[in-house]
Amino acid sequence: MSKKTEVMEEVKTNHTTELIDTKAKAKEAIDTLRVQLREHLQQVEHHRTMATKAQGALEVLLQLYPEEDNSEG
């Protein structure tokens, strides 16, 4: 095998290895992002529920103890 052929084979092997490595990293990133998306969507629902509860509690307290108008002074 000539030196040129050896170099070309080495470049081809390195390129293939890099492609495989890139695909593996991309798959890992995709899997990680899917997990993060699922977790954040669950957090959205949790925060929405907690905001609704806080809003309801605030409305009840404001009905029981109306705020005084402090614009006079």
N, C-alpha and C positions, 0 to 999 in steps of 0.2 A: 504494500500500500504506500502510495506516495505521501510526502509530507502534506501537500495540499489536500489530499483526500482525508488524511487524519485530522487536519484542522477543521475541514468542513464537517466531518462526523462529530467532532467535539462540539462545534457550534450548534449543530442540529440536536445533539444530546442535551446540551445546556438549555437550548430554547425549549425543548420538550419538557425538561425538568422544571423550568420556570413557568411554563403554561400550567403544568399539573399543580405546582405550588400556588400559583395565582388562583386557579379554580378552587383549590382546597380552602384558601383564605377567604375567597368570595362566599363559599358555602358556609363557612364558619360565621362570617359577618351576617349573612342572611338569617341563619338560625338565631344568632344573638339578637338581631333586630326584631324578629318575630316574637321572641320572649319579651323583649322590652315593650313592644306594642301591646301585647296581651296584658302585661302588668299595668301599663299606663291607662289602658281602657278600663281596667278594673278600678284603678284609682279615681278615674273620672266619675264612675258610678258611685263610689264611696263618697267622694267630695260633694257630689250633687245631692245625695241623701242627707249628708250632714248639714249642708246649706239649707235644705228644706226644713230640717228639724230646728235649726237656729232661727230661721225666719218665723216659724210657727211659735216658738217660745217667745220671741221678741214681740210678736203681735199680741199674744196673751198678756204679757207683762205690761205692754203699753195700754191695753184696755183696762187692766187693773189699776195701773198707776200712770195716768196720762201725764205727759210732759207739760210743764208750764210754759207759757209763751214768754220768753225773756227778751222780746224785741223792744220793750219800752226803755230799757235802760242802760 
